[in-house]
Amino acid sequence: MQLIHLQGTRIRQWLDALAALRIRVFREFPYLYEGSRDYERDYLETYAQSDDSLCVLVLDGEQVVGMSTALPLAHEDEAFMRPFIEQGFDIDSVCYFGESILLLDYRGQGLGVRFFEAREAHAKALGVRYTAFCAVERPGDHPLRPMDYQPLDAFWQRRGYTFRPELYARYEWQDIDASLPDHKTLRFWLKTLD
C-alpha cells in the first residue's frame, strides 16, 4: 500500500476515483448516503481549488482504497463555517477535516491514525490553532444500524478530540432508503493544537 499526499490542483486528476470511493463508503451506516458522481465531483472540487487543502490517498496497486482530506475552514461550505462563527471562533484559526474513509478490508491497520497524523501536521504547517471534523447523528435504534456497529468516539478521544455538541451543522442528502433528501445534524469534534 502507498500513501500519497496531494494539495490543491493535484487533487483534480483523482476526482473520479475519489468520488466513487466516497459514494461506496458513505452508503454504509451511519451516513447511508445515496450519492451521485456529479455531486461528488463538485464537492471535491472545493479541495482542488484550495492551495491550502490536503488529500491523503491510500493506493493498493492502482486502486484508491482510502482517502482523508483537510482544508482551512474558511474555504469550506458556509454550513460548516456558521456554527464556529456563531460560537465566536475566528474561522481562520480552524482547519476542517473532511472525510477519513477506507474500504472495509483496509480498516484496523493503523491507517486512520496515519490520516490524523498527516492532517494535523498539515494544520500545524498552516499555523492554525484548532482542528475540527463533524460526524452525523443517528438514533441508537435506527433501523439500518448494524448489530455490530461501533461508533468511533473512543478512537477520536484517544487522538485528543473533544465532542462539542454546541457546534453543529445541518446538511442535506438523500438516504439510501429514502425517496427524497432531508437535513441531517452533524456534530463537531475539536482539538486545540500545541
C-alpha positions in Angstrom: 0.0 0.0 0.0 1.1 3.5 -0.7 0.0 6.8 0.9 0.2 9.9 -1.4 -0.2 13.5 -0.1 -1.8 15.9 -2.6 -2.6 19.6 -2.4 -4.6 21.9 -4.5 -4.9 21.3 -8.2 -3.0 18.0 -7.9 -6.2 16.5 -6.4 -8.1 17.1 -9.6 -6.7 14.1 -11.6 -8.1 11.8 -8.9 -11.6 13.3 -8.7 -13.4 10.4 -10.4 -11.8 7.7 -8.2 -12.3 9.8 -5.0 -16.0 10.4 -5.9 -16.6 6.6 -6.5 -14.9 5.8 -3.2 -17.0 8.4 -1.2 -20.2 7.0 -2.7 -19.2 3.5 -1.9 -18.1 4.0 1.7 -20.8 6.6 2.7 -23.6 4.2 1.7 -22.7 2.4 4.9 -24.1 3.3 8.3 -24.2 5.9 9.8 -24.2 8.1 6.6 -26.5 5.9 4.5 -25.7 8.3 1.6 -27.3 7.9 -1.8 -24.6 9.8 -3.7 -24.1 10.9 -7.3 -20.8 11.2 -9.1 -21.7 14.8 -10.3 -22.3 16.0 -6.8 -19.2 14.3 -5.5 -17.0 15.9 -8.2 -18.4 19.3 -7.3 -17.8 18.7 -3.6 -14.2 17.5 -4.2 -13.5 20.4 -6.5 -13.5 22.6 -3.3 -10.3 20.8 -2.3 -8.8 21.1 -5.8 -9.4 24.9 -5.7 -7.7 25.5 -2.4 -3.9 25.8 -2.4 -4.1 25.0 1.3 -6.0 21.8 1.0 -4.7 18.3 1.7 -5.9 14.9 0.3 -4.2 11.8 1.6 -4.8 8.9 -0.8 -4.3 5.2 0.1 -3.5 3.1 -3.0 -3.3 -0.6 -3.3 -1.6 -1.0 -6.6 -3.5 1.5 -8.7 -6.8 1.2 -6.8 -7.8 4.0 -4.4 -8.9 2.3 -1.3 -8.9 5.2 1.2 -8.7 8.9 1.5 -8.7 11.7 4.0 -9.0 15.4 3.5 -8.4 18.7 5.2 -8.6 22.4 4.3 -8.9 25.8 6.1 -12.4 26.1 7.5 -12.7 29.5 5.7 -12.6 27.6 2.3 -15.4 25.2 3.3 -19.2 25.4 2.7 -21.0 28.1 4.7 -23.0 25.4 6.5 -19.8 24.2 8.2 -18.4 27.7 9.0 -21.7 29.0 10.5 -21.5 27.0 13.8 -18.0 28.3 14.5 -18.9 31.9 13.7 -22.0 31.7 16.0 -19.8 30.4 18.8 -17.3 33.2 18.5 -14.4 31.3 16.7 -12.2 33.0 14.2 -12.7 30.7 11.2 -9.2 31.4 10.1 -7.9 29.7 13.2 -9.6 26.3 12.3 -8.5 23.6 9.9 -11.5 21.5 8.9 -11.0 17.7 8.4 -13.4 16.4 5.8 -13.7 12.6 5.3 -11.5 9.9 6.6 -12.6 6.8 4.8 -11.3 3.3 3.9 -12.8 0.3 2.2 -13.7 -2.4 4.8 -10.8 -4.7 4.1 -8.3 -1.9 4.9 -9.6 -0.9 8.3 -7.9 -1.8 11.5 -4.4 -1.5 10.1 -3.4 1.9 11.5 -4.4 4.0 8.5 -6.9 6.0 10.5 -4.1 7.1 12.9 -1.9 8.0 9.9 -4.7 10.1 8.4 -5.0 12.1 11.6 -1.2 12.5 11.9 -0.9 13.8 8.3 -3.9 16.2 8.6 -2.7 17.6 12.0 0.8 18.1 10.6 -0.8 19.9 7.7 -2.9 22.1 10.0 0.3 23.0 12.1 2.0 24.0 8.8 -0.9 26.3 8.1 -0.4 27.9 11.5 -4.0 27.3 12.8 -5.0 26.8 16.4 -7.7 24.2 16.0 -8.6 21.2 14.0 -12.2 20.0 13.7 -14.4 17.5 12.0 -18.0 16.5 12.2 -20.0 13.3 12.3 -23.6 12.6 11.5 -26.0 11.9 14.4 -28.2 8.9 14.1 -30.5 7.4 16.8 -29.3 4.3 18.6 -32.3 2.4 17.4 -32.0 3.4 13.7 -33.5 0.5 11.6 -30.4 0.4 9.4 -27.9 0.3 12.2 -25.9 -2.9 12.0 -25.9 -5.1 15.1 -22.0 -4.9 15.3 -21.7 -1.1 14.6 -19.1 0.5 16.8 -19.0 4.4 16.9 -15.5 5.9 16.6 -15.9 8.2 19.6 -13.2 6.4 21.7 -10.8 6.5 18.8 -11.3 10.2 18.3 -10.9 10.8 22.1 -7.6 8.9 22.1 -6.5 11.3 19.3 -7.2 14.3 21.6 -10.6 15.4 20.2 -13.4 16.6 22.4 -17.1 16.3 21.4 -18.5 19.8 21.1 -22.4 19.5 21.0 -22.8 23.3 20.7 -21.1 23.1 17.3 -23.3 21.5 14.8 -24.3 21.9 11.2 -27.4 20.9 9.3 -26.7 19.4 5.9 -29.0 17.8 3.3 -28.6 14.5 1.5 -30.8 11.6 0.4 -30.5 8.4 2.5 -30.3 5.0 0.6 -33.8 4.1 2.0 -35.5 7.4 1.3 -37.2 8.8 -1.8 -36.2 12.5 -1.1 -33.3 14.3 0.6 -33.6 15.7 4.1 -31.5 17.5 6.6 -29.2 15.7 9.0 -27.5 17.1 12.1 -23.7 16.8 12.1 -21.9 17.4 15.5 -18.3 18.6 15.7 -15.2 17.3 17.5 -12.4 19.8 18.2 -8.8 19.7 19.1 -6.5 22.6 20.2 -3.1 22.2 18.6 0.1 22.5 20.7 
